[in-house]
């Protein structure tokens, strides 16, 4: 069950941007991606590197408050992608990858790692971030299996 705008019992979130009702309901490819990629804005997995070597998207990360999306090939590291293409701190992105034929994995997520937060509050926020990204991906990729890593 999704707990929208959960009233975090023991910890007040440091910034209002971590309230799910304030998050983007879609994605916007980061502007820097357009330098290296022919970006498909409707289905970012169809984007191709401009150097035309057949490289496809496998790794990606989404920033819930802004909707900013960064992506890269299978060998790309999420941290490097967010530093190279993104505009937000690495730990604020929900990260995922294509794990097989029509399958996606979304990692556990903690944008507030630098703040102390009770485990039950962290678990709810983690799930809300993953679920929001799964919902967006599900609209873009009907019929795909999208798995959430436990929080």
C-alpha positions in Angstrom: 0.0 0.0 0.0 1.4 3.4 -0.9 1.4 6.0 1.8 1.1 9.3 0.0 2.4 12.2 2.1 3.0 9.8 5.0 3.2 11.8 8.2 6.7 10.8 9.2 6.1 9.9 12.9 9.6 10.3 14.4 11.5 12.5 11.9 10.6 15.7 10.2 11.9 15.6 6.7 14.6 18.2 6.2 13.1 19.7 3.1 9.5 19.7 1.7 10.8 18.4 -1.6 10.7 14.9 -0.2 6.9 14.9 0.1 5.6 12.6 -2.7 2.8 15.1 -3.5 5.5 17.5 -4.6 7.2 15.1 -7.0 7.1 15.1 -10.7 4.7 12.7 -12.4 6.9 12.2 -15.4 10.5 12.5 -16.5 12.5 15.1 -18.4 15.8 14.0 -19.9 18.7 16.1 -18.5 19.8 18.7 -20.9 23.4 17.5 -21.0 22.2 14.1 -22.4 21.4 15.8 -25.7 25.1 16.5 -26.3 26.0 12.7 -26.5 22.6 11.0 -27.2 19.9 11.1 -29.8 17.2 11.2 -27.1 13.8 9.6 -27.6 11.7 11.6 -25.2 8.7 9.2 -25.3 10.7 6.1 -24.5 14.2 6.9 -23.3 15.3 3.2 -23.7 15.1 3.8 -27.4 17.7 6.6 -27.2 21.1 6.0 -29.0 24.6 7.4 -28.7 25.3 9.9 -31.4 28.5 8.1 -32.4 26.2 5.4 -33.8 28.0 2.4 -32.5 24.8 0.6 -31.5 25.1 1.5 -27.8 21.7 1.4 -26.1 20.4 2.6 -22.8 20.7 0.2 -19.9 21.3 2.2 -16.8 19.2 5.2 -15.6 18.3 7.4 -12.7 15.4 9.7 -11.9 15.1 12.6 -9.6 11.6 12.7 -8.0 11.3 16.4 -7.2 12.4 17.7 -10.6 11.7 14.7 -12.9 15.2 15.0 -14.3 16.3 11.7 -15.9 19.9 10.6 -16.7 20.8 7.4 -18.5 23.7 5.6 -20.0 24.9 2.2 -21.4 25.3 -1.0 -19.5 28.9 -0.2 -18.4 27.9 3.2 -17.0 28.1 3.7 -13.2 25.1 5.5 -11.7 27.3 7.9 -9.8 29.3 8.9 -12.9 26.0 9.4 -14.9 24.6 11.7 -12.3 27.8 13.7 -12.1 28.2 13.9 -15.8 24.7 14.6 -16.9 22.7 15.4 -13.8 22.2 18.6 -11.8 21.3 17.1 -8.4 23.2 15.2 -5.7 23.8 11.5 -6.5 21.9 10.1 -3.5 18.7 12.0 -4.5 18.2 9.9 -7.7 16.1 6.7 -7.8 18.3 4.3 -9.8 17.5 1.4 -12.0 18.7 -0.8 -14.9 17.4 -3.1 -17.6 18.0 -6.6 -16.1 16.8 -8.8 -18.9 14.3 -9.1 -21.7 11.5 -6.7 -20.8 12.7 -6.5 -17.2 13.8 -3.6 -15.0 15.2 -3.5 -11.5 14.8 -0.4 -9.3 17.3 -0.1 -6.4 16.4 0.7 -2.8 16.7 4.4 -2.3 17.6 6.8 0.5 17.9 10.5 -0.5 18.3 11.4 3.2 21.3 9.2 3.9 23.1 12.2 5.3 20.4 12.8 7.9 19.5 10.5 10.8 16.1 9.0 10.1 14.2 6.2 11.9 14.1 2.9 9.9 10.3 2.9 9.5 10.3 6.4 8.1 13.2 5.5 5.7 11.3 2.4 4.5 8.2 4.3 3.7 10.1 7.1 1.8 12.2 4.4 0.0 9.1 2.6 -1.2 7.3 5.8 -2.2 10.3 6.8 -4.4 10.5 3.4 -6.0 6.8 3.2 -6.6 6.6 6.6 -8.2 9.4 5.6 -10.6 7.8 2.3 -11.3 4.5 4.0 -12.1 6.2 6.3 -14.6 8.1 3.4 -16.2 5.0 1.3 -16.3 3.1 3.9 -18.4 6.1 4.1 -20.8 6.7 0.3 -20.9 3.4 -1.6 -20.7 3.9 -5.3 -20.3 7.4 -5.0 -18.8 8.2 -6.5 -15.4 9.5 -3.8 -13.0 10.9 -5.2 -9.8 11.6 -3.1 -6.7 14.6 -4.0 -4.5 13.7 -4.1 -0.8 14.2 -1.0 1.2 
